[in-house]
Amino acid sequence: MHYCLPFVVDKEMQLSLAVFVLFSCSHMLSLFIVHAKVFMVLMEGDSFVSRSNNQGSFRNYNDIRIHKEMLGRQHDVLLENLLDSGSFTKLYSYSHLLNGFAIDVTSKKVVESLRNVTGVRAIHEDIKMEKLTTHTPDYLGIPTGVWPALGGARSSGEGTVIGLIDTGINPSHPSFANLPSMSTKGSMDDYSSRFKGKCASGEMFPPTACNGKIVGAQYFARAAIAAGDFNATRDYASPYDADGHGSHTASTAAGSYETPVIVNGFNYGNASGMAPGASIAVYKALYTFGGYMSDVVAAVDQAVEDGVDILSLSVGPSSVPPGPSAFLNVLEMELLFATKAGVVVIQAAGNGGPSSSSILSFSPWITTVAASIIDRKYNNSIVLGSGHSLSGMGLAPPTPGNALFPMAAAADVSRHNSSIGLLESCQTPDAFIPSLVRGKLIICTYTFDFEFDSASIVRVAETMNNVGAAGFIMTMDPDVGSEEVKGTTVTLGVPGIVLNNIQASTALWQYYNARTFRGRTGRVLAFGATARILDGRQAIYTGQAPIVASYSSRGPDVNNALLQTADVLKPTVMAPGSSIWAAWSPNSEGDHYIKGQSFALVSGTSMATPHVAGVAALIKHKHPNWKPSAIVSAMMTTTDIADNAGNPIMAQKTNQLAPATPFDYGAGSINPSRAVDPGLVFISKFKNYVQFLCAVPGVDDESVRRSVGVGCPTKKGGWCSDLNSPTITISNLVGSRKVTRVVTNVGNESETYSVVVKPPMGVRVKVTPKTFTVSHNGTRLLKLVLEATDATNNYSFGEMLLRGDKGHLARVPITVLVSSVLGS
């Protein structure tokens, strides 16, 4: 089965995991109550983080325990006094980021009783969720530009903990080998005074699995169990990864340095995570069948309580609710308070591209990651007996030596009573005549069966192996097309090639028919067509990268009630996401194409996200006291908007390449070497994000209070564009607008900056001051006036460059839609 985000199999990926997120729907509760059993109830009163005024207090674990026990007792007392025994089961108490609980109820009456109780802030329905490298460190310049400055590859990221909300982890994988400098005890109390995660042992996950590389592992399945979807024999009642996706993302972020990638006996190179010295904390809340939102909320709450530094979520909503409620849903609030607690939150943008406005991660406190294609490709070729060569795909070994092997169409070497569809797709050995198949290259056809997962290229390879064929050639059915060929990046143990375009397939059939001799009945008398398949496992490095992947979700951001976006640039940044080698679980039930493998080559924004999480860990290693917004700012202002050849980055659109815009790649393609030393950063705090919410058109004070727990500032007004972010986005410019930004110098010394603006089309931009000097740790206020000169009625793009005399350069994208040149 293939998963995508959102539910559209993108053109390149093998596996992409999507998630239904819970949105604020208390006003829609009556529409869904019949079908739901689990609800999340938010209470008045502070969570631990909401009552804390500074980050240091978040690490007081005795206070955390006391507060957690107090809220848990309050929730229990409320439920026991209000509801009849047997009418409910409390699944979780949320105490660290949100004050609330998840409850499994037996009837509509139970929820109605809760709805009108004093102290209940909101009730949200639980919705089912679904599951949404050897080269990329070099590709990103990390080995030479970052690791040496952090003590070498093996220690880079040391002291940071990356928390992953995913499908678990495979603890026996070499990518998660013990870090020599860390404790080898199962208890993580010895690892760090500030990280208090625990190791929940269980099937396939012994206590020794937490070894210093893996510093904590827990699983959350109470809602899944209540719903009857959890199967312990398939999904494992432990943090073990029964899917593969969680192991893949974890090893991409922080896999051990130079782990050999050996698949089907072939070494594809050595893999390293972005931050090999970082530790991994696993919070399994997704399973082979999917998951439930209340379990995910519990996982995030626990991760932040434990003390993770980075939170990586390769998951996102299946759809974005219309209007301002998009910013106020439970997941967004959970992640807002995670940011308040000092945790950097990284999330996948979604795989809904190339459609515009397909972003599924949209709040400004979340780093939203787009996916790019890197410069490594795996192509294959078949050389015909005529001397002509045809190109295709297939991570498969070559036919032996330079010998030519006879070719035979599947229909010409099969039993006459075989099903045509089953025969052409080469899915079973029973259809073939062994004496006619043995030693030949069999021509199969990629039919609609492959599109619906009733056939697979893996089974083609298994069939060829069983019947003793020399290999296979997969041609395209003209009725299917060749846009989405599934399974072409799966490693194969037999020679094989997929001719993934109609022209190559047609040329192959023309050659075969011309060299195949038949009798009057059409039966083959002699197979005269020959060929040999080359090695498809050797990587080709094109140098043409990065390119925005076609599946990567695009901006602009979510529409609000007034049918305009909320002045937020999304995605945030772009990172490698296509054809990424990383760890897998051999007994994975998540994808039958990759079952049995220890490594997998897969694509999606799910794969891009842990790249950014790992880079964030590197920055945190070098700057342990930076706030989340400073770390994100450092990654944003130092990005690249030109490819390796110095040309503007391009984006895959429908069947073509087009110049990319910030709605494709956000601030740009991440550049770790520059991100660890950005010079200037833009810092936002919790109160700034609350002010942002209060400025969203259609959001009132009561909506903010119900969702966040605090109301809007007494002094109202302002724009979403007032948030001190390293971008300037105005979705509805009428006349002119004043914008301010405050920069902080995080360089080692005083530096003088000059400001250069490249204005968007239809806009005049004035910046004051044009030059300024800012001391170490000092700040400077920049005032901008954006004046409309022409009504574009479409977005246009520019930038503000802050160039320092010590070599630093901060680039701030400017995105504007001019509605009118006349002020209102």
CORWONOR-V181272 format. One record per residue. SS is DSSP state (hx for helix, st for strand, lp for the rest). PSI is psi in whole degrees, -180 to 180 (* if undefined). NEAR is the number of other ideal C-beta (glycine too) atoms within 10 Angstrom. Layout:
SS	PSI	NEAR
SS	PSI	NEAR
This chain:
lp	140	11
lp	144	20
lp	148	24
lp	174	23
lp	97	32
lp	111	21
lp	28	16
lp	118	18
lp	116	18
lp	167	26
lp	-15	19
lp	-18	23
lp	150	27
lp	-38	22
lp	125	29
lp	131	31
lp	132	33
lp	161	28
lp	133	31
lp	126	23
lp	155	23
lp	126	25
lp	162	22
lp	111	23
lp	32	18
hx	-30	17
hx	-14	9
hx	10	13
hx	-42	18
hx	-21	12
hx	-26	10
hx	-6	13
lp	-31	17
lp	-34	7
lp	-15	8
lp	151	17
lp	-31	17
st	136	24
st	152	27
st	127	24
st	122	24
st	135	23
st	156	22
lp	159	13
lp	156	15
lp	142	16
lp	175	25
lp	-45	27
lp	-39	28
lp	-25	19
lp	-6	13
lp	138	20
lp	-13	7
lp	156	7
hx	-32	15
hx	-35	9
hx	-18	14
hx	-19	21
hx	7	16
lp	94	13
hx	-23	15
hx	-43	7
hx	-39	14
hx	-46	21
hx	-45	14
hx	-46	12
hx	-40	20
hx	-46	18
hx	-39	12
hx	-49	13
hx	-38	22
hx	-42	16
hx	-40	11
hx	-43	17
hx	-43	21
hx	-45	13
hx	-44	10
hx	-51	18
hx	-42	20
hx	-34	12
hx	-26	8
hx	-39	14
lp	153	19
lp	144	12
lp	135	7
lp	-9	7
lp	-6	15
st	161	21
st	122	15
st	125	18
st	-45	23
st	150	23
st	126	20
st	128	27
lp	-24	25
lp	-50	25
lp	-38	27
lp	151	27
lp	108	26
st	-170	29
st	160	25
st	134	25
st	135	26
st	117	20
st	163	20
lp	-15	13
lp	166	13
hx	-32	13
hx	-36	11
hx	-46	19
hx	-38	20
hx	-34	13
hx	-38	17
hx	-34	18
hx	-34	15
lp	12	7
lp	136	12
lp	132	5
lp	-15	11
st	118	17
st	-43	18
st	154	21
st	130	19
st	133	22
st	138	22
lp	136	27
lp	143	20
st	146	18
st	153	28
lp	154	20
lp	111	29
lp	*	33
lp	147	30
lp	-15	22
lp	-29	21
hx	-32	26
hx	-45	30
hx	-44	14
hx	-37	18
lp	-2	25
lp	18	13
hx	-43	27
hx	-34	15
hx	-28	10
hx	-15	16
lp	-55	27
hx	-43	24
hx	-35	12
hx	-12	14
hx	20	19
lp	11	12
lp	165	14
hx	-48	21
hx	-24	17
hx	-4	18
lp	122	30
lp	-1	32
lp	138	19
lp	-8	17
lp	152	24
st	123	28
st	119	32
st	133	32
st	120	30
st	106	27
st	-150	29
lp	15	34
lp	-159	31
st	151	30
lp	100	28
lp	-18	23
lp	-1	15
lp	139	22
hx	-20	16
hx	-16	28
hx	34	26
lp	155	16
lp	139	15
lp	122	23
lp	-31	8
lp	-7	11
lp	168	19
lp	147	17
lp	7	12
lp	154	15
lp	-33	15
lp	135	12
hx	3	25
hx	-29	12
hx	-16	12
lp	-47	20
lp	143	16
lp	-15	10
lp	-17	13
lp	125	22
lp	27	18
lp	154	27
lp	166	17
st	109	25
lp	102	19
lp	163	17
st	-165	17
lp	130	13
lp	9	19
st	83	27
lp	164	15
hx	-30	12
hx	-5	13
hx	-33	24
lp	102	31
lp	5	19
lp	-36	19
lp	-52	23
st	112	26
st	-6	28
st	146	26
st	123	26
st	162	21
st	152	24
lp	113	26
lp	15	23
hx	-41	19
hx	-39	28
hx	-40	25
hx	-43	17
hx	-33	21
hx	-11	18
lp	13	8
lp	-19	17
lp	129	21
lp	107	16
hx	-30	12
hx	-20	8
hx	-40	11
hx	-15	26
lp	117	26
lp	64	17
lp	173	22
lp	2	29
st	141	29
lp	103	33
lp	2	24
lp	-49	29
lp	-31	32
hx	-42	32
hx	-39	31
hx	-38	31
hx	-49	38
hx	-38	33
hx	-43	32
hx	-28	31
hx	-41	34
hx	-46	31
hx	29	33
lp	152	31
lp	155	22
lp	131	20
lp	64	14
st	122	24
st	132	12
st	97	22
st	118	13
st	130	22
lp	38	16
lp	3	8
st	136	15
st	113	11
st	1	21
st	-172	17
st	130	14
st	146	26
lp	143	29
lp	171	34
lp	-39	31
lp	79	35
lp	-24	30
lp	-7	27
lp	156	30
st	158	30
st	131	27
st	126	30
st	132	34
st	92	30
st	116	30
lp	1	30
st	151	34
st	-178	28
lp	-30	23
lp	-17	19
st	-133	19
st	-171	31
st	146	30
hx	-39	28
hx	-31	32
hx	-40	29
hx	-42	27
hx	-42	29
hx	-39	26
hx	-44	27
hx	-44	28
hx	-44	27
hx	-39	24
hx	-44	29
hx	-39	26
hx	-39	21
hx	-30	23
lp	30	25
lp	155	29
lp	-37	26
st	141	32
st	119	30
st	121	34
st	101	29
lp	50	34
lp	161	32
lp	172	31
lp	149	26
lp	-25	19
lp	159	14
lp	124	24
lp	142	18
lp	157	13
lp	-176	19
hx	-16	22
hx	-17	24
hx	-36	22
hx	-10	30
hx	11	23
lp	167	21
hx	-42	25
hx	-43	23
hx	-41	24
hx	-41	23
hx	-44	24
hx	-27	22
hx	-45	27
hx	-27	24
hx	-41	25
hx	-41	27
hx	-33	23
lp	1	25
lp	13	20
lp	133	25
st	124	30
st	121	26
st	133	31
st	147	29
st	144	35
lp	-27	34
lp	161	38
lp	43	34
lp	8	27
lp	168	27
lp	16	21
lp	142	10
lp	160	14
lp	37	16
lp	9	21
lp	137	28
lp	-1	27
lp	111	32
lp	-11	26
lp	148	26
lp	-16	28
lp	0	24
lp	135	25
st	112	29
st	125	31
st	124	35
st	165	36
st	141	36
st	161	28
st	136	24
lp	-177	24
lp	6	18
st	131	22
st	154	15
lp	108	19
lp	163	15
st	163	25
st	153	17
st	131	27
st	120	17
st	161	19
lp	-22	16
lp	-10	12
lp	-13	6
lp	151	12
st	137	12
st	139	20
st	148	15
st	-153	25
st	157	22
lp	111	33
st	75	24
lp	154	28
lp	164	21
lp	165	19
lp	151	22
lp	136	10
lp	-149	7
lp	13	8
lp	146	9
lp	138	15
st	143	20
st	145	17
st	148	26
st	132	23
st	145	23
hx	-40	24
hx	-23	16
hx	-7	20
hx	30	23
st	170	23
lp	144	10
lp	-22	7
lp	10	6
lp	149	17
lp	131	12
hx	-47	13
hx	-45	14
hx	-35	18
hx	-50	20
hx	-33	23
lp	-5	27
lp	47	27
lp	-13	22
lp	140	17
hx	-18	16
hx	-25	12
hx	-16	23
st	152	25
lp	110	14
hx	-43	12
hx	-27	9
hx	-23	16
hx	-36	23
lp	128	13
lp	5	12
lp	159	24
st	117	26
st	131	26
st	117	25
st	172	23
st	132	24
st	103	27
lp	-178	20
hx	-22	13
hx	-35	18
hx	-34	23
hx	-29	17
lp	17	9
lp	12	13
lp	-4	14
lp	155	25
lp	153	18
hx	-29	27
hx	-44	19
hx	-30	18
hx	-48	26
hx	-41	25
hx	-40	18
hx	-45	24
hx	-39	26
hx	-40	15
hx	-34	14
hx	-2	21
lp	22	14
lp	159	28
lp	-20	22
st	-168	26
st	156	27
st	119	26
st	119	26
st	161	26
st	136	23
lp	124	18
lp	-28	10
lp	-20	7
lp	-38	17
lp	-173	14
lp	25	18
lp	-39	11
lp	84	17
lp	112	23
lp	138	20
lp	6	26
lp	-13	24
lp	17	25
lp	134	24
st	138	25
lp	150	26
lp	-5	16
lp	155	19
lp	135	27
st	155	29
st	141	30
st	114	28
lp	87	27
lp	33	22
lp	152	19
hx	-36	15
hx	-47	12
hx	-40	22
hx	-42	24
hx	-42	14
hx	-38	16
hx	-46	24
hx	-37	16
hx	-44	10
hx	-45	20
hx	-47	22
hx	-34	11
hx	-26	10
hx	5	17
st	126	18
st	128	9
st	155	12
lp	-174	8
lp	-32	5
lp	-5	5
lp	-5	8
lp	141	9
st	131	16
st	-34	9
st	135	9
st	106	19
lp	-14	15
lp	136	24
st	162	19
st	168	26
st	146	21
st	134	25
lp	178	20
lp	117	15
lp	6	24
lp	-3	19
lp	123	13
lp	147	16
st	131	9
st	111	12
lp	-27	13
lp	-5	8
lp	89	16
lp	161	21
lp	159	30
st	134	23
st	125	29
lp	145	31
lp	-37	22
lp	-17	28
lp	127	33
lp	147	31
lp	158	25
lp	-173	27
lp	-179	23
lp	177	28
lp	141	24
st	142	18
lp	-172	22
lp	-23	13
lp	17	14
lp	35	11
lp	158	16
st	165	25
lp	41	30
lp	41	29
lp	130	26
lp	121	25
lp	144	29
lp	178	32
lp	-55	29
st	172	27
st	145	34
st	165	33
st	132	29
lp	-9	36
lp	134	29
lp	62	25
st	122	30
st	131	26
st	176	29
st	157	30
lp	173	31
lp	121	30
lp	-37	14
lp	29	14
lp	137	25
lp	3	18
lp	-27	27
lp	112	25
lp	-17	16
lp	-30	24
lp	5	26
lp	135	16
lp	-4	13
lp	152	19
lp	-17	20
st	154	27
st	148	27
st	101	27
st	170	27
lp	157	26
lp	166	32
hx	-19	35
hx	-35	35
hx	-29	32
hx	-34	31
hx	-50	32
hx	-21	35
hx	-46	33
hx	-37	31
hx	-41	34
hx	-41	33
hx	-39	29
hx	-37	34
hx	-37	30
hx	-42	27
hx	-41	27
hx	-36	23
hx	-45	23
hx	-32	16
lp	74	17
lp	-20	10
lp	3	8
lp	144	20
lp	158	18
hx	-42	27
hx	-31	25
hx	-41	19
hx	-43	24
hx	-42	32
hx	-43	29
hx	-39	28
hx	-32	30
hx	-46	27
hx	-10	27
lp	12	26
lp	169	23
st	140	17
lp	9	17
st	151	12
lp	-173	19
lp	-23	15
lp	0	8
lp	5	6
lp	157	10
st	141	10
lp	138	23
st	162	19
st	139	26
st	119	23
st	-161	16
lp	106	11
lp	22	8
st	167	10
st	143	13
st	154	13
st	133	11
lp	154	25
lp	171	20
hx	-21	23
hx	-13	24
hx	-44	27
hx	6	31
lp	-130	27
lp	-20	27
lp	-172	24
st	130	24
lp	139	30
lp	91	17
hx	-36	26
hx	-38	15
hx	-29	21
hx	-30	27
lp	-10	21
lp	72	19
lp	-18	24
lp	-66	25
st	148	26
st	157	23
st	121	24
lp	131	20
lp	146	23
lp	174	14
hx	-45	19
hx	-30	11
hx	-37	16
hx	-35	20
hx	-43	19
hx	-36	21
hx	-48	26
hx	-40	24
hx	-19	20
hx	-10	19
lp	123	25
lp	133	17
lp	-8	13
lp	126	23
lp	173	13
hx	-40	13
hx	-37	10
hx	-42	21
hx	-43	21
hx	-42	14
hx	-36	18
hx	-45	23
hx	-28	22
lp	-10	21
lp	152	14
lp	-177	15
lp	158	20
lp	153	13
lp	-41	5
lp	106	7
lp	179	10
lp	-173	10
lp	177	13
lp	158	18
hx	-31	25
hx	-7	25
hx	-14	18
lp	135	26
lp	68	17
lp	161	27
lp	32	30
st	159	27
st	113	24
st	126	26
st	113	25
st	-7	24
st	77	18
st	119	22
st	111	15
lp	-99	14
st	162	14
st	139	21
st	135	12
st	138	20
st	150	11
st	143	22
st	123	12
st	147	25
st	131	20
st	110	22
lp	12	19
lp	176	20
lp	-10	10
lp	172	8
lp	145	13
st	144	21
st	130	12
st	143	25
st	146	13
st	127	18
st	131	11
st	131	19
st	98	12
lp	150	19
lp	159	24
lp	134	14
lp	10	19
st	139	24
st	131	14
st	127	19
st	129	14
st	136	17
st	129	11
lp	164	13
lp	-23	12
st	148	10
st	154	16
st	134	14
st	131	20
lp	167	12
lp	126	12
lp	7	9
lp	168	12
st	160	12
st	135	17
st	130	11
st	132	20
st	129	12
st	143	20
st	120	13
st	117	25
st	128	17
st	131	23
lp	-27	12
lp	136	12
lp	110	15
lp	-28	17
lp	22	10
lp	160	9
st	141	21
st	161	17
st	141	16
st	-162	19
st	157	21
st	125	22
st	128	15
st	104	25
st	117	16
st	155	18
lp	-1	12
lp	11	12
lp	-4	10
lp	148	20
st	121	15
st	128	24
st	128	20
st	111	25
st	143	24
st	121	24
st	122	25
st	140	27
st	116	22
st	116	25
st	-36	18
st	145	13
lp	-11	16
lp	133	9
lp	156	10
lp	*	6
